[in-house]
């Protein structure tokens, strides 16, 4: 003879099976980790972009200093 309680709903009454609840929790953990990975990737790409921009700016300044020194010497007599 089976005993049942009023506080526990059966699947026939519309309760989710326990495996579906566990999958839902694993999906939340998986999506959290994917989101965290995406955020860290974006931060890394922004940092690399800033480094490349700073390097390009240094090269441009060195280039303009080189050009300006050549022009300055041309007019020195």
Secondary structure as GFF3:
##gff-version 3
##sequence-region A 1 77
A	DSSP	three_ten_helix	11	13	.	.	.	ID=ss1
A	DSSP	alpha_helix	18	75	.	.	.	ID=ss2
###
